[in-house]
Amino acid sequence: MKTIMALRDTKEFKKGEIRRVDDKTANMMVGLVWGYISKSEWKKQTRNPKEVDTVEKPKTKKNEKSSKKN
């Protein structure tokens, strides 16, 4: 599998469109309109990062140790 991106606008494809295709198809498509890109670029576009809810803890004063004299 190869990852390719459209380098130009055409009737069928918009510039920046990313596809994962098999090696033979990629070899035929790459040229003036399509170019190879890294798989990580494809992952960024297709996978939505999970939103993590962050809860801020209230600030507390440092616990002061009381010293006891015997």
C-alpha positions in Angstrom: 0.0 0.0 0.0 1.2 3.5 -0.9 -0.1 6.9 0.2 -0.6 9.5 -2.5 -1.9 13.1 -2.6 -3.4 15.1 -5.5 -1.0 17.9 -6.4 -3.5 19.7 -8.8 -7.2 20.3 -9.1 -8.9 18.2 -11.8 -12.5 17.4 -12.6 -12.4 14.2 -10.4 -10.0 15.3 -7.6 -9.3 18.3 -5.5 -5.8 19.5 -4.6 -4.7 18.0 -1.3 -6.9 14.9 -1.5 -5.1 11.9 0.1 -5.6 8.2 -0.8 -4.2 4.9 0.1 -3.9 2.6 -2.9 -2.0 -0.6 -3.8 1.5 -0.4 -5.2 0.5 -1.0 -8.9 -2.2 1.6 -8.9 0.1 4.1 -7.2 2.8 3.6 -9.8 0.3 4.3 -12.6 -1.2 7.4 -10.8 1.9 9.2 -9.6 3.1 11.9 -12.0 1.8 15.4 -12.8 -1.4 15.1 -10.7 -0.5 12.7 -7.9 2.6 12.4 -5.7 3.8 10.2 -2.9 3.4 11.3 0.8 4.1 9.7 4.1 1.6 7.5 5.8 1.5 9.7 8.8 0.0 12.5 6.8 -2.9 10.1 5.8 -3.3 9.1 9.4 -3.6 12.8 10.5 -6.4 13.4 8.0 -8.4 10.3 8.6 -8.1 9.7 12.3 -9.7 12.2 14.7 -7.8 12.6 17.9 -9.8 11.8 21.0 -10.6 14.8 23.0 -9.4 14.5 26.6 -11.3 16.4 29.2 -8.9 18.0 31.6 -10.1 18.9 35.1 -8.1 21.4 37.0 -7.5 20.6 40.6 -8.0 23.5 43.0 -4.8 24.9 44.3 -4.2 24.0 48.0 -1.8 25.4 50.5 1.1 23.1 51.2 0.6 21.1 54.3 2.8 22.4 57.1 4.2 19.8 59.3 3.8 20.7 62.9 6.7 19.9 65.0 6.1 18.4 68.4 8.5 18.8 71.3 8.8 15.9 73.7 
